Amino acid sequence: MYVSMKDMLLHAHHNNYAVMAINCVNMEQAKAIIQSADEEKSAVIINISPRQMKAHGHGEIMAPMIKNMAEKVPVPVAFNLDHGASFEDITDAMKFGFSSVMIDSSSFEFEENVRRTQQIASLAHGMGLSCEAELGHVGQAAADDNSNVDLYTNVKQAKEFVERTKCDCLAIAIGTAHGAYPKGMVPKLDFDRLRELKTELNMPLVLHGGSGAGEENIKKAVACGINKINVCTDLFRHATNATIEAVKENPMIDYMDLCIEAQNAMKDFIKSYMRVIGSSGQYSFKKDNGPELD
């Protein structure tokens, strides 16, 4: 099923689990993600950022391809613009056929973030799409932004922000960061802040920078109220490592077989992650193959 993020994240919110949001730039990754969701009976979100679209996975190609694949499986699949910053990038995604968009104006002052998010949320809802927003700022691991408490989400501001913008889910900053953390480092997350945000907002919450955060942190974040976890770096690393190993074993390997090796490695990782965050098995099916939530 090709759907927006809204209903799947509400189901995750009400049933205390999280859905993976996995960055994807080509067919092999899309197949790995959707096949994993189907086999695990799990909802899934496919993410792509404006930078990734400009560099490789062009949106006008990715959207119809993913929609076509999604419509062939009974589990919910959403295609979401990740970290949409410019109005043009976001409206382009809407035109291409994305089912969801994220407006990231977290680097702006509060009132400007509200104004920009209100505009995009209104447009998205008018088209039947869901809208994710961010308050606080999830920065870069390389810059040690995860330890900067000044960037964390303010609980009182978050309540006002959600009420004014009508966003469907909120990305919060509690100690994770984008990209790869320094070797051996596991970020320390502010779980008390997360619990406060969940209690105050009572809505789906999003954790960006899920790669490298550590399984213990991920499990606890889900238990405390996270319902969407963005994963990019870890997935790309699994594909890279599988490709390197395959070439080492057989330097003359056929390119198609090489793609399949990477695809299978990504599936192993995705399916394992889905089990950790509790999304596996959330969608069962009747004999007529119609969806039925557990």
C-alpha positions in Angstrom: 0.0 0.0 0.0 1.3 3.4 -0.9 0.2 5.8 1.9 1.1 8.9 3.9 3.0 8.5 7.2 0.1 9.8 9.3 -2.0 6.7 10.0 1.0 4.3 10.4 2.6 6.6 12.9 -0.6 7.1 14.8 -0.8 3.3 15.0 2.8 3.2 16.3 2.0 5.9 18.8 -1.0 4.1 20.2 0.8 0.7 20.3 4.2 1.8 21.6 6.5 0.9 18.8 8.5 2.7 16.1 8.6 2.6 12.3 11.9 2.8 10.4 12.4 5.7 8.0 15.2 4.6 5.7 17.0 6.8 3.2 17.0 5.4 -0.3 18.6 6.6 -3.5 18.1 3.7 -6.0 16.1 0.7 -7.0 18.1 -1.8 -5.0 17.6 0.1 -1.8 13.9 0.5 -2.5 13.5 -3.2 -3.2 15.4 -4.1 0.0 13.3 -1.8 2.1 9.9 -2.8 0.7 10.7 -6.5 0.6 11.8 -6.4 4.2 8.6 -4.6 5.2 6.5 -7.2 3.4 8.4 -10.1 4.9 8.3 -8.7 8.4 4.6 -7.5 8.2 5.8 -4.0 9.1 5.0 -0.5 8.0 8.0 1.4 6.6 8.9 4.9 5.4 11.3 5.5 2.6 13.2 8.8 2.9 15.2 10.8 0.5 16.8 14.2 1.1 17.0 17.1 -1.4 20.8 16.6 -1.5 20.4 12.9 -2.3 17.8 13.7 -5.0 20.2 16.3 -6.6 23.2 13.9 -6.5 21.6 10.6 -7.5 18.0 9.6 -6.7 16.0 12.1 -8.8 12.6 12.5 -7.3 10.6 12.4 -10.5 12.1 8.9 -11.1 12.1 7.6 -7.5 8.4 8.5 -6.6 6.6 6.6 -9.4 9.0 3.6 -9.0 8.5 3.4 -5.2 4.7 3.9 -5.6 4.6 1.0 -8.1 6.5 -1.3 -5.8 4.5 -0.2 -2.7 1.2 -0.9 -4.4 2.2 -4.6 -4.9 2.6 -5.3 -1.2 -0.1 -5.3 1.5 1.9 -3.4 4.2 1.9 0.4 4.4 4.8 2.1 2.6 5.3 5.9 2.7 7.7 8.0 0.6 8.9 11.0 2.5 11.0 14.1 1.7 13.6 14.1 4.4 14.8 17.5 5.7 13.0 19.7 3.1 14.3 23.2 3.7 13.4 25.2 0.7 9.8 25.8 -0.5 10.8 24.7 -4.0 12.3 21.4 -2.9 9.1 20.6 -0.9 6.6 21.6 -3.6 8.7 19.7 -6.2 8.3 16.5 -4.0 4.6 17.1 -3.8 4.4 17.4 -7.6 6.5 14.2 -8.1 4.0 12.2 -6.0 5.6 11.8 -2.6 3.1 10.7 0.0 4.7 12.8 2.9 7.1 15.7 3.4 9.2 17.1 6.1 9.7 20.8 6.6 12.9 21.4 8.5 13.2 25.0 9.6 14.8 24.1 12.9 17.8 26.4 12.2 15.5 29.4 12.2 14.1 31.3 15.2 10.9 29.9 16.7 8.4 32.2 15.1 10.0 31.8 11.6 10.0 28.0 12.1 6.3 28.2 13.0 5.4 30.4 10.0 7.2 28.1 7.5 5.9 24.9 9.0 2.3 26.3 9.0 2.6 27.0 5.3 3.8 23.6 4.4 1.5 21.7 6.7 -1.5 23.5 5.2 -0.3 22.7 1.6 0.4 19.0 2.5 -2.9 18.4 4.2 -4.8 20.0 1.3 -3.2 17.3 -0.9 -3.8 14.4 1.4 -0.1 14.2 2.5 1.4 14.2 6.0 3.8 16.7 7.3 6.7 16.2 9.6 8.4 19.2 11.3 11.4 19.7 13.6 11.8 21.7 16.8 15.2 21.9 18.5 18.0 21.1 16.1 19.5 17.7 15.3 23.0 18.6 14.0 26.0 16.7 12.8 27.9 14.1 14.8 31.2 15.3 13.3 30.6 18.7 14.9 29.7 17.1 18.3 26.2 18.8 18.0 24.6 15.9 19.9 26.2 17.1 23.2 25.0 20.7 22.8 22.0 20.9 25.1 21.1 24.4 23.8 20.0 22.6 20.6 17.6 20.2 22.4 13.9 20.6 22.1 12.2 22.8 24.6 9.1 21.1 26.0 7.0 24.2 26.5 7.8 25.5 23.1 7.0 22.2 21.5 3.4 22.3 22.8 2.8 25.7 21.3 4.6 24.7 18.1 2.4 21.7 17.5 -0.8 23.5 18.3 0.0 26.3 15.9 1.5 24.4 13.0 -0.8 21.3 13.0 2.2 19.1 12.0 1.5 15.3 12.0 4.7 14.3 13.7 7.5 16.1 15.4 11.3 15.5 15.1 12.9 16.3 18.4 16.5 16.8 19.5 17.4 14.8 22.6 21.1 13.9 22.0 21.4 12.2 18.6 23.1 13.7 15.5 23.3 13.0 11.8 26.2 11.0 10.3 28.8 8.8 11.8 29.8 9.3 15.5 33.6 9.1 16.3 34.8 5.5 16.6 33.7 3.9 19.9 31.3 6.7 20.9 27.7 6.1 21.8 25.6 9.2 22.3 23.9 9.9 25.7 20.2 10.6 25.2 18.0 12.8 27.4 15.3 10.3 28.1 13.7 12.5 30.8 13.1 15.2 28.2 11.7 12.6 25.8 9.2 11.4 28.4 8.1 15.0 29.1 7.7 15.7 25.4 5.6 12.5 25.0 3.4 13.3 27.9 2.9 16.9 26.9 2.3 16.4 23.2 0.7 12.9 23.1 1.6 12.5 19.4 4.1 10.6 17.2 7.6 11.7 17.9 10.6 11.3 15.5 14.2 10.5 16.3 16.7 11.6 13.6 20.3 10.3 13.6 19.3 6.7 14.5 22.5 5.3 12.9 25.2 4.5 15.5 23.0 5.4 18.5 23.3 1.9 19.9 20.7 -0.8 20.3 20.1 0.0 24.0 19.5 3.6 23.3 17.1 2.8 20.5 15.1 0.3 22.5 14.8 2.8 25.4 13.8 5.6 23.1 11.0 3.6 21.6 9.9 2.6 25.1 9.8 6.3 26.1 7.7 7.4 23.1 9.7 7.5 19.8 7.6 6.3 16.8 9.7 7.0 13.8 13.5 6.4 13.6 15.5 7.8 10.7 18.3 5.5 9.5 20.7 6.3 6.7 24.4 5.9 7.6 24.1 2.4 8.9 22.2 1.1 5.9 24.7 2.7 3.4 27.5 1.2 5.4 26.0 -2.3 5.2 25.6 -2.0 1.4 29.2 -0.7 1.0 30.7 -3.5 3.2 28.7 -6.2 1.3 29.9 -4.8 -2.0 33.6 -4.7 -0.9 33.4 -8.3 0.4 31.8 -9.6 -2.7 34.5 -8.0 -4.9 37.2 -9.4 -2.7 35.8 -12.9 -3.0 35.2 -12.6 -6.7 36.9 -9.7 -8.5 35.1 -10.7 -11.7 31.6 -10.7 -10.2 28.9 -9.6 -12.5 27.5 -6.1 -11.7 23.9 -7.4 -11.3 25.1 -10.1 -8.9 27.0 -7.4 -7.0 23.8 -5.3 -6.7 22.0 -8.4 -5.4 24.6 -9.0 -2.7 24.2 -5.4 -1.5 20.4 -5.7 -1.6 20.5 -8.9 0.5 22.8 -7.3 3.1 20.5 -4.3 3.4 17.5 -6.6 3.9 19.3 -8.5 6.7 20.0 -5.2 8.5 16.5 -3.7 8.0 14.7 -6.8 9.1 16.8 -7.1 12.3 16.2 -3.4 13.0 12.5 -3.7 12.6 12.4 -6.5 15.2 14.4 -4.3 17.6 12.0 -1.3 17.4 8.8 -3.5 17.5 7.3 -2.9 14.1 7.7 -6.5 12.9 4.4 -8.3 12.9 2.2 -5.3 13.5 0.3 -5.8 10.3 -1.3 -9.2 9.8 -3.5 -10.2 6.8 -6.8 -11.9 6.2 -7.1 -14.8 3.7 -8.3 -12.4 1.1 -5.0 -10.5 1.6 -6.7 -7.5 3.0 -4.8 -5.6 5.7 -5.8 -6.0 9.3 -4.0 -4.3 12.1 -3.0 -6.5 15.0 
